[in-house]
Amino acid sequence: MEKAWLIGTLILMLLLGLWLARPSRSVSPPQPSPAGEPEAIALPMVDETAVGSGILKDYASDRSDGRGDVQLMERLLGSYFMLVKGDAPLPLASNATIAAAFRGENRSRMALLPHDHHAFDAEGAFVDRWGTPLFFHAEAADHVEVRSAGPDQQMWTDDDLVSGERGVGESVER
């Protein structure tokens, strides 16, 4: 009698386990569209250009000055290094190629700034608030010094504004 009770209990436990392991009927699998393709899942749209536009929001505006502009540009470069991974993620040939990388011509095809951003001139190079192309100097694989010619629009003079550890030149009003 004890043996029959033990076998009955084991059978009931087995049935209970099978019942609990059955697939849930409350969640239905995705249904194919009439063409036989599964329906696409709507994903939120992500605008990568918001990253750079947010950082350069005050670039060359009345809310910033020349000193702040080169600091904002340096911050943008730092964000680029964090977002675009790999060996030598930034082409360091010239202002124009660096600017193109920010418009999406990089290994990740990620545009951090729109093509019509006010930090670019008509030729597509980064310019300072006075319209002079910025100068970029790679100090390390992940750090680039940014130099603005300043209000005299002549590079390598006393009023140049330089980012980095060597300090940024005096704050200059527009």
Backbone as ProteinMPNN parsed JSONL, in Angstrom:
{"seq_chain_A": "MEKAWLIGTLILMLLLGLWLARPSRSVSPPQPSPAGEPEAIALPMVDETAVGSGILKDYASDRSDGRGDVQLMERLLGSYFMLVKGDAPLPLASNATIAAAFRGENRSRMALLPHDHHAFDAEGAFVDRWGTPLFFHAEAADHVEVRSAGPDQQMWTDDDLVSGERGVGESVER", "coords_chain_A": {"N_chain_A": [[0.821, -1.174, 0.0], [1.932, 1.225, 0.807], [3.818, 1.483, -1.2], [2.237, 1.894, -3.495], [1.116, 4.337, -2.853], [3.379, 6.003, -2.891], [4.172, 5.744, -5.588], [1.929, 6.86, -6.837], [2.098, 9.486, -5.853], [4.499, 10.325, -7.036], [3.745, 10.219, -9.742], [1.759, 12.186, -9.781], [3.344, 14.446, -9.156], [4.995, 14.496, -11.386], [3.11, 15.02, -13.418], [2.223, 17.518, -12.528], [4.604, 18.99, -12.816], [4.951, 18.843, -15.617], [2.696, 20.269, -16.391], [3.226, 22.804, -15.346], [5.483, 23.462, -16.855], [4.584, 23.89, -19.392], [4.161, 25.847, -22.42], [3.313, 29.289, -22.168], [0.135, 30.585, -22.908], [-0.655, 33.133, -23.011], [0.967, 34.975, -24.273], [1.286, 35.771, -27.523], [2.997, 34.614, -30.442], [4.904, 36.685, -32.784], [3.021, 37.682, -35.571], [3.071, 36.804, -39.001], [3.255, 39.176, -41.716], [0.896, 39.925, -44.365], [2.469, 39.433, -46.636], [4.089, 37.434, -45.85], [6.325, 38.077, -44.409], [7.857, 38.751, -41.235], [6.433, 41.16, -38.976], [7.826, 44.414, -38.698], [9.607, 45.72, -35.93], [8.973, 48.649, -34.241], [11.442, 50.953, -33.675], [12.907, 53.456, -31.579], [13.809, 56.59, -33.042], [17.115, 57.71, -33.377], [19.102, 60.478, -33.134], [22.226, 61.036, -33.878], [23.549, 63.38, -34.326], [22.698, 65.089, -32.427], [24.35, 64.809, -30.281], [26.836, 66.172, -30.821], [25.77, 68.681, -31.522], [24.563, 69.433, -29.165], [26.777, 69.722, -27.468], [28.178, 71.771, -28.785], [26.408, 73.836, -28.594], [26.562, 76.489, -27.571], [28.671, 77.429, -29.035], [30.617, 79.926, -30.517], [28.752, 81.87, -29.864], [26.862, 84.501, -28.172], [26.793, 83.633, -25.589], [29.161, 82.54, -25.007], [32.764, 82.787, -25.246], [35.845, 83.346, -27.067], [37.707, 81.735, -25.722], [36.041, 79.916, -24.383], [34.97, 78.714, -26.644], [37.108, 77.19, -27.801], [37.425, 75.386, -25.754], [34.944, 74.09, -25.793], [35.151, 72.877, -28.302], [37.289, 71.162, -27.813], [36.071, 69.519, -25.929], [34.129, 68.343, -27.548], [35.786, 66.846, -29.248], [36.786, 65.009, -27.355], [34.428, 63.601, -26.767], [34.013, 62.431, -29.239], [36.175, 60.624, -29.357], [35.353, 58.873, -27.387], [33.012, 57.791, -28.466], [33.522, 56.824, -31.098], [35.153, 54.08, -31.683], [38.297, 52.207, -31.744], [41.529, 51.713, -33.346], [43.283, 54.649, -33.924], [40.899, 56.448, -34.359], [40.254, 58.963, -35.33], [40.831, 60.787, -38.224], [43.802, 62.4, -38.708], [44.759, 64.228, -40.549], [44.049, 66.834, -41.55], [42.231, 69.91, -40.927], [39.925, 69.827, -42.527], [39.536, 67.036, -42.978], [39.149, 66.142, -40.386], [36.838, 67.558, -39.725], [35.116, 66.384, -41.591], [34.986, 63.813, -40.53], [33.442, 64.289, -38.271], [31.078, 64.852, -39.486], [30.236, 62.382, -40.23], [31.895, 60.823, -41.823], [33.499, 58.505, -40.916], [34.807, 55.523, -39.294], [32.624, 54.383, -37.935], [30.502, 55.483, -39.175], [29.09, 57.526, -37.98], [27.5, 60.477, -37.538], [28.289, 63.295, -35.807], [27.728, 65.92, -35.941], [25.499, 68.009, -37.809], [25.643, 68.611, -41.371], [25.235, 71.292, -41.923], [26.011, 72.747, -39.71], [26.86, 75.587, -37.673], [29.541, 75.703, -36.951], [31.046, 74.986, -39.079], [32.613, 76.155, -42.105], [31.847, 77.366, -45.449], [33.308, 75.631, -47.057], [33.412, 73.408, -45.532], [35.168, 73.153, -43.386], [36.188, 73.338, -39.906], [35.66, 76.365, -38.205], [36.625, 79.281, -36.301], [35.012, 81.748, -34.163], [35.573, 84.046, -35.556], [35.689, 83.333, -38.146], [37.975, 82.086, -39.068], [39.816, 79.236, -40.05], [40.164, 76.529, -37.745], [43.048, 75.16, -36.078], [44.294, 71.952, -35.663], [46.136, 69.89, -33.518], [47.571, 66.856, -33.005], [48.256, 65.541, -29.945], [48.381, 63.184, -28.637], [47.253, 59.78, -29.06], [44.637, 59.91, -28.3], [44.087, 62.556, -27.784], [43.686, 65.861, -28.805], [44.987, 68.992, -29.511], [43.429, 72.142, -29.75], [43.472, 75.04, -31.716], [42.733, 78.412, -32.052], [42.945, 81.239, -34.163], [42.305, 83.619, -33.048], [41.108, 87.044, -32.455], [42.644, 88.624, -34.223], [42.863, 87.113, -36.428], [45.129, 85.879, -37.36], [47.207, 83.177, -37.376], [49.368, 81.818, -34.873], [50.076, 84.032, -33.308], [50.151, 86.397, -30.528], [47.511, 86.563, -29.568], [46.295, 84.141, -29.989], [44.122, 81.405, -29.213], [44.319, 78.619, -27.271], [43.649, 75.251, -26.576], [43.916, 72.68, -24.026], [46.462, 71.237, -21.835], [48.419, 73.144, -21.588], [47.122, 75.376, -21.151], [44.61, 77.843, -21.872], [44.492, 80.635, -23.958], [44.052, 84.156, -23.112], [40.751, 85.252, -22.324], [38.767, 86.376, -24.917], [36.718, 88.846, -26.188], [34.115, 88.915, -28.622]], "CA_chain_A": [[0.0, 0.0, 0.0], [2.844, 2.347, 0.851], [4.437, 1.568, -2.515], [1.247, 2.457, -4.407], [0.985, 5.744, -2.507], [4.601, 6.641, -3.363], [4.104, 5.797, -7.06], [0.87, 7.828, -7.153], [2.633, 10.823, -5.568], [5.475, 10.629, -8.085], [3.006, 10.472, -10.991], [1.137, 13.506, -9.642], [4.396, 15.452, -9.239], [5.404, 14.538, -12.785], [2.054, 15.712, -14.152], [2.262, 18.922, -12.123], [5.781, 19.559, -13.456], [4.654, 19.01, -17.045], [1.7, 21.329, -16.539], [3.898, 24.073, -15.084], [6.488, 23.709, -17.885], [3.956, 24.12, -20.696], [4.291, 27.23, -22.892], [2.22, 30.185, -21.797], [-0.726, 30.934, -24.039], [-1.027, 34.535, -22.922], [1.807, 35.746, -25.181], [1.24, 35.172, -28.853], [4.191, 34.911, -31.226], [4.66, 37.678, -33.828], [2.302, 37.155, -36.722], [3.626, 37.277, -40.271], [2.436, 40.097, -42.491], [0.304, 39.236, -45.517], [3.483, 39.046, -47.604], [4.859, 36.336, -45.292], [7.461, 38.612, -43.658], [7.468, 39.169, -39.891], [6.241, 42.596, -38.848], [8.977, 45.138, -38.162], [9.426, 46.306, -34.615], [9.267, 50.077, -34.3], [12.5, 51.375, -32.765], [12.976, 54.924, -31.522], [14.793, 57.221, -33.91], [18.214, 58.312, -32.634], [19.822, 61.465, -33.925], [23.575, 61.159, -33.327], [24.021, 64.753, -34.437], [22.328, 65.798, -31.206], [25.507, 64.757, -29.377], [27.718, 67.297, -31.124], [25.023, 69.936, -31.487], [24.38, 69.773, -27.759], [28.058, 70.194, -26.937], [28.534, 73.05, -29.42], [25.222, 74.703, -28.561], [26.963, 77.874, -27.339], [29.884, 77.722, -29.805], [30.605, 81.187, -31.275], [27.542, 82.63, -29.554], [27.038, 85.522, -27.143], [26.886, 82.955, -24.299], [30.514, 82.009, -24.898], [33.79, 83.664, -25.801], [36.828, 82.559, -27.814], [38.277, 80.733, -24.814], [35.02, 78.88, -24.223], [34.799, 78.015, -27.917], [38.114, 76.132, -27.976], [37.135, 74.362, -24.749], [33.823, 73.303, -26.313], [35.664, 72.044, -29.394], [38.077, 70.097, -27.178], [35.096, 68.586, -25.336], [33.545, 67.596, -28.668], [36.788, 65.851, -29.645], [36.786, 63.968, -26.33], [33.235, 62.78, -26.978], [34.245, 61.645, -30.45], [37.058, 59.511, -29.008], [34.577, 57.901, -26.601], [31.953, 57.181, -29.269], [34.057, 56.132, -32.269], [36.215, 53.238, -31.117], [39.252, 51.571, -32.642], [42.84, 52.33, -33.494], [43.281, 55.913, -34.67], [39.544, 56.675, -34.853], [40.118, 60.275, -35.944], [41.859, 61.068, -39.228], [44.482, 63.599, -38.234], [45.468, 64.853, -41.662], [43.789, 68.262, -41.689], [40.963, 70.402, -40.403], [38.83, 69.358, -43.385], [39.254, 65.611, -42.77], [38.586, 66.014, -39.038], [35.459, 68.031, -39.837], [34.354, 65.351, -42.314], [34.749, 62.711, -39.587], [32.327, 64.692, -37.415], [29.851, 64.815, -40.291], [29.871, 60.992, -40.475], [32.884, 60.11, -42.629], [34.373, 57.818, -39.967], [34.621, 54.065, -39.328], [31.308, 54.034, -37.41], [29.501, 56.196, -39.975], [28.301, 58.259, -37.008], [27.6, 61.921, -37.678], [28.098, 63.98, -34.544], [27.229, 67.254, -36.268], [24.891, 68.083, -39.138], [26.479, 69.254, -42.395], [25.032, 72.742, -41.946], [26.283, 73.334, -38.392], [27.542, 76.884, -37.787], [30.985, 75.567, -36.696], [31.691, 74.726, -40.367], [32.514, 77.194, -43.131], [31.252, 76.901, -46.713], [34.11, 74.524, -47.588], [33.264, 72.259, -44.641], [36.193, 73.116, -42.334], [35.842, 73.976, -38.642], [36.153, 77.733, -38.085], [36.368, 79.937, -35.019], [33.961, 82.771, -34.225], [35.99, 85.098, -36.478], [35.674, 82.764, -39.492], [39.28, 81.54, -39.409], [39.879, 77.789, -39.798], [40.867, 76.078, -36.548], [44.201, 74.302, -36.281], [44.258, 70.794, -34.769], [47.439, 69.258, -33.347], [47.449, 65.618, -32.23], [49.269, 65.423, -28.895], [48.379, 61.759, -28.279], [46.278, 59.045, -29.87], [43.279, 60.258, -27.892], [43.979, 63.958, -27.388], [44.025, 66.811, -29.862], [44.983, 70.398, -29.122], [42.657, 72.996, -30.659], [44.018, 76.408, -31.735], [42.023, 79.452, -32.798], [43.831, 82.368, -34.46], [41.903, 84.77, -32.246], [40.473, 88.152, -33.18], [43.455, 89.189, -35.314], [42.72, 86.149, -37.524], [46.459, 85.454, -37.784], [47.659, 82.062, -36.559], [50.68, 81.866, -34.232], [50.349, 85.333, -32.704], [49.9, 86.441, -29.084], [46.109, 86.453, -29.174], [45.765, 82.796, -30.287], [43.447, 80.706, -28.123], [44.774, 77.235, -27.37], [43.119, 74.344, -25.552], [44.86, 71.681, -23.528], [47.128, 71.382, -20.544], [49.254, 74.35, -21.564], [46.229, 76.49, -20.853], [43.921, 78.519, -22.963], [44.828, 82.056, -23.956], [43.134, 85.067, -22.435], [39.4, 85.326, -22.847], [38.674, 87.488, -25.861], [35.332, 89.09, -26.598], [33.845, 88.954, -30.059]], "C_chain_A": [[0.878, 1.256, 0.0], [3.51, 2.567, -0.495], [3.488, 2.215, -3.52], [1.085, 3.958, -4.14], [2.197, 6.533, -3.023], [4.588, 6.777, -4.885], [3.052, 6.817, -7.494], [1.352, 9.26, -6.938], [3.639, 11.235, -6.638], [4.79, 10.956, -9.407], [2.353, 11.851, -10.928], [2.172, 14.632, -9.753], [4.883, 15.603, -10.672], [4.383, 15.291, -13.626], [2.031, 17.205, -13.815], [3.456, 19.633, -12.774], [5.566, 19.79, -14.938], [3.669, 20.154, -17.27], [2.347, 22.704, -16.336], [4.905, 24.438, -16.179], [5.887, 23.992, -19.245], [4.115, 25.571, -21.117], [3.07, 28.046, -22.505], [1.432, 30.541, -23.04], [-1.093, 32.412, -24.022], [-0.2, 35.422, -23.855], [1.789, 35.061, -26.533], [2.498, 35.538, -29.624], [3.877, 35.96, -32.285], [4.025, 37.02, -35.05], [2.941, 37.677, -38.0], [2.672, 38.237, -40.957], [1.845, 39.33, -43.666], [1.327, 38.768, -46.536], [4.355, 37.906, -47.079], [6.073, 36.783, -44.498], [7.005, 38.947, -42.246], [7.351, 40.688, -39.823], [7.464, 43.236, -38.228], [8.633, 45.714, -36.8], [9.838, 47.764, -34.709], [10.308, 50.418, -33.239], [12.53, 52.895, -32.716], [14.059, 55.453, -32.449], [15.853, 57.884, -33.039], [18.946, 59.263, -33.571], [21.186, 61.67, -33.289], [24.07, 62.594, -33.379], [23.643, 65.567, -33.207], [23.489, 65.817, -30.223], [26.391, 65.974, -29.602], [27.009, 68.635, -31.059], [24.787, 70.385, -30.051], [25.651, 70.334, -27.148], [28.399, 71.571, -27.496], [27.367, 74.039, -29.46], [25.602, 76.184, -28.432], [28.204, 78.293, -28.129], [29.679, 78.981, -30.639], [29.327, 81.987, -31.054], [27.861, 83.688, -28.504], [27.162, 84.905, -25.748], [28.267, 82.361, -24.065], [31.491, 83.079, -25.369], [34.793, 82.772, -26.527], [37.435, 81.448, -26.982], [37.294, 79.569, -24.626], [34.821, 78.064, -25.488], [35.826, 76.893, -28.088], [37.925, 75.035, -26.935], [35.972, 73.483, -25.189], [34.286, 72.366, -27.429], [36.493, 70.887, -28.834], [37.154, 69.06, -26.534], [34.427, 67.733, -26.412], [34.506, 66.507, -29.145], [36.848, 64.704, -28.645], [35.596, 63.048, -26.472], [33.391, 61.894, -28.2], [35.099, 60.418, -30.127], [36.315, 58.448, -28.191], [33.584, 57.143, -27.474], [32.467, 56.367, -30.45], [35.3, 55.367, -31.813], [37.16, 52.721, -32.192], [40.577, 52.297, -32.651], [42.715, 53.564, -34.374], [41.894, 56.219, -35.242], [39.361, 57.99, -35.588], [41.21, 60.487, -36.987], [42.514, 62.409, -38.905], [45.231, 64.332, -39.336], [45.273, 66.362, -41.711], [42.469, 68.62, -41.03], [39.803, 69.814, -41.2], [38.51, 67.882, -43.15], [38.706, 65.362, -41.367], [37.127, 66.454, -39.061], [34.587, 66.999, -40.553], [34.047, 64.167, -41.401], [33.573, 63.034, -38.669], [31.009, 64.727, -38.168], [29.48, 63.387, -40.693], [30.838, 60.204, -41.321], [33.937, 59.509, -41.699], [34.025, 56.334, -39.971], [33.251, 53.621, -38.829], [30.172, 54.64, -38.212], [28.535, 56.965, -39.069], [28.541, 59.75, -37.185], [27.317, 62.559, -36.325], [27.606, 65.409, -34.736], [26.552, 67.215, -37.631], [25.801, 68.854, -40.099], [26.383, 70.782, -42.355], [25.283, 73.405, -40.59], [27.114, 74.611, -38.542], [29.038, 76.832, -37.461], [31.757, 75.303, -37.981], [31.588, 75.951, -41.275], [31.929, 76.585, -44.402], [32.009, 75.728, -47.32], [34.054, 73.287, -46.689], [34.312, 72.138, -43.559], [35.642, 73.74, -41.054], [36.447, 75.375, -38.609], [35.849, 78.277, -36.693], [35.305, 81.021, -35.211], [34.299, 83.914, -35.176], [36.078, 84.589, -37.927], [36.992, 82.179, -39.956], [39.296, 80.041, -39.132], [40.679, 77.476, -38.528], [42.056, 75.223, -36.951], [44.138, 73.2, -35.234], [45.64, 70.155, -34.728], [47.267, 68.039, -32.455], [48.591, 65.547, -31.231], [49.418, 63.984, -28.431], [47.316, 61.098, -29.136], [44.845, 59.429, -29.529], [43.158, 61.699, -27.393], [44.494, 64.867, -28.501], [43.935, 68.221, -29.3], [44.221, 71.184, -30.189], [43.215, 74.409, -30.558], [43.141, 77.281, -32.626], [42.99, 80.602, -33.01], [43.472, 83.604, -33.651], [41.385, 85.904, -33.101], [41.325, 88.768, -34.284], [43.449, 88.291, -36.545], [44.055, 85.726, -38.123], [46.937, 84.356, -36.839], [49.071, 82.319, -36.055], [51.065, 83.27, -33.76], [49.913, 85.303, -31.238], [48.438, 86.269, -28.685], [45.476, 85.101, -29.531], [45.159, 82.184, -29.033], [43.727, 79.221, -28.288], [44.173, 76.414, -26.239], [44.235, 73.482, -24.997], [45.528, 72.064, -22.235], [47.976, 72.647, -20.465], [48.419, 75.584, -21.288], [45.632, 77.086, -22.094], [44.233, 79.991, -22.838], [43.776, 82.908, -23.263], [41.779, 85.066, -23.126], [39.284, 86.572, -23.724], [37.222, 87.635, -26.258], [35.245, 89.194, -28.11], [34.038, 90.303, -30.648]], "O_chain_A": [[0.602, 2.221, -0.713], [3.745, 3.708, -0.894], [3.933, 3.028, -4.331], [0.935, 4.75, -5.07], [2.029, 7.636, -3.544], [4.958, 7.826, -5.411], [3.284, 7.567, -8.443], [1.054, 10.145, -7.74], [3.625, 12.378, -7.094], [5.211, 11.871, -10.114], [2.386, 12.6, -11.904], [1.903, 15.658, -10.377], [5.155, 16.716, -11.123], [4.756, 16.117, -14.459], [1.844, 18.048, -14.693], [3.319, 20.766, -13.235], [5.96, 20.831, -15.464], [3.798, 20.914, -18.23], [2.05, 23.65, -17.065], [5.153, 25.622, -16.404], [6.624, 24.308, -20.179], [4.198, 26.45, -20.259], [1.942, 27.552, -22.516], [2.006, 30.77, -24.105], [-1.773, 32.891, -24.93], [-0.636, 36.523, -24.192], [2.22, 33.916, -26.671], [3.014, 36.647, -29.481], [2.715, 36.124, -32.659], [4.442, 35.951, -35.493], [3.311, 38.849, -38.082], [1.453, 38.141, -40.811], [2.253, 38.2, -43.934], [1.078, 37.79, -47.241], [5.262, 37.454, -47.777], [6.791, 35.94, -43.961], [5.87, 39.388, -42.064], [8.067, 41.411, -40.516], [8.077, 42.663, -37.327], [7.504, 46.141, -36.556], [10.923, 48.079, -35.197], [10.084, 50.199, -32.049], [12.211, 53.553, -33.706], [15.105, 54.825, -32.614], [15.517, 58.552, -32.061], [19.354, 58.882, -34.668], [21.312, 62.38, -32.291], [24.914, 62.991, -32.575], [24.216, 66.631, -32.973], [23.602, 66.741, -29.417], [26.664, 66.725, -28.665], [27.581, 69.62, -30.591], [24.809, 71.58, -29.758], [25.608, 71.307, -26.396], [28.86, 72.442, -26.758], [27.355, 74.965, -30.27], [25.026, 77.033, -29.112], [28.732, 79.385, -27.921], [28.699, 79.097, -31.375], [28.871, 82.699, -31.95], [28.984, 83.764, -28.006], [27.594, 85.583, -24.816], [28.51, 81.743, -23.028], [31.086, 84.145, -25.832], [34.601, 81.558, -26.59], [37.655, 80.343, -27.479], [37.672, 78.4, -24.7], [34.537, 76.868, -25.424], [35.472, 75.778, -28.471], [38.231, 73.873, -27.203], [36.0, 72.269, -24.985], [33.868, 71.21, -27.495], [36.407, 69.763, -29.328], [37.429, 67.861, -26.59], [34.187, 66.543, -26.208], [34.09, 65.38, -29.413], [36.95, 63.544, -29.044], [35.731, 61.834, -26.314], [32.955, 60.743, -28.201], [34.791, 59.309, -30.564], [36.618, 57.26, -28.296], [33.342, 55.959, -27.237], [31.9, 55.322, -30.769], [36.359, 55.954, -31.588], [36.867, 52.786, -33.386], [40.731, 53.356, -32.043], [42.108, 53.517, -35.444], [41.719, 56.25, -36.46], [38.43, 58.134, -36.38], [42.394, 60.377, -36.669], [41.836, 63.434, -38.839], [46.238, 64.989, -39.07], [46.241, 67.099, -41.896], [41.696, 67.75, -40.63], [38.816, 69.357, -40.624], [37.338, 67.506, -43.123], [37.884, 64.465, -41.177], [36.272, 65.789, -38.476], [33.443, 66.771, -40.158], [32.968, 63.581, -41.488], [32.792, 62.145, -38.327], [29.941, 64.642, -37.561], [28.507, 63.192, -41.422], [30.627, 59.008, -41.526], [35.094, 59.93, -41.686], [33.041, 55.935, -40.594], [32.756, 52.578, -39.258], [29.004, 54.345, -37.958], [27.338, 57.049, -39.34], [29.66, 60.229, -37.002], [26.236, 62.385, -35.763], [27.121, 66.034, -33.793], [26.98, 66.472, -38.515], [26.63, 69.655, -39.669], [27.334, 71.479, -42.71], [24.811, 74.517, -40.354], [27.965, 74.705, -39.426], [29.74, 77.821, -37.672], [32.985, 75.383, -37.99], [30.606, 76.692, -41.224], [31.559, 75.412, -44.417], [31.416, 74.911, -48.024], [34.588, 72.237, -47.046], [34.357, 71.121, -42.866], [34.736, 74.571, -41.105], [37.617, 75.553, -38.947], [34.946, 77.803, -36.003], [34.767, 81.181, -36.307], [33.412, 84.673, -35.565], [36.492, 85.325, -38.823], [37.122, 81.81, -41.123], [38.832, 79.613, -38.075], [41.724, 78.073, -38.271], [42.072, 74.634, -38.032], [43.95, 73.477, -34.049], [46.247, 69.907, -35.769], [46.871, 68.158, -31.295], [49.759, 65.497, -31.618], [50.459, 63.604, -27.894], [46.571, 61.77, -29.85], [43.945, 59.295, -30.358], [42.225, 62.023, -26.658], [45.576, 64.666, -29.052], [42.933, 68.597, -28.691], [44.357, 70.919, -31.384], [43.414, 74.924, -29.458], [42.849, 76.948, -33.774], [43.782, 80.91, -32.12], [44.264, 84.544, -33.579], [41.236, 85.764, -34.315], [40.779, 89.38, -35.202], [43.974, 88.669, -37.592], [44.108, 85.267, -39.264], [47.059, 84.582, -35.635], [49.874, 82.962, -36.732], [52.235, 83.648, -33.806], [49.372, 84.304, -30.765], [48.159, 85.862, -27.557], [44.265, 84.93, -29.394], [45.635, 82.423, -27.923], [43.41, 78.633, -29.322], [44.187, 76.834, -25.082], [45.374, 73.556, -25.459], [45.204, 73.079, -21.62], [48.22, 73.16, -19.373], [48.939, 76.697, -21.202], [46.093, 76.857, -23.212], [44.24, 80.538, -21.735], [42.721, 82.405, -22.875], [41.678, 84.903, -24.342], [39.656, 87.673, -23.318], [36.568, 86.658, -26.622], [36.223, 89.529, -28.778], [33.847, 90.485, -31.85]]}, "name": "protein", "num_of_chains": 1, "seq": "MEKAWLIGTLILMLLLGLWLARPSRSVSPPQPSPAGEPEAIALPMVDETAVGSGILKDYASDRSDGRGDVQLMERLLGSYFMLVKGDAPLPLASNATIAAAFRGENRSRMALLPHDHHAFDAEGAFVDRWGTPLFFHAEAADHVEVRSAGPDQQMWTDDDLVSGERGVGESVER"}
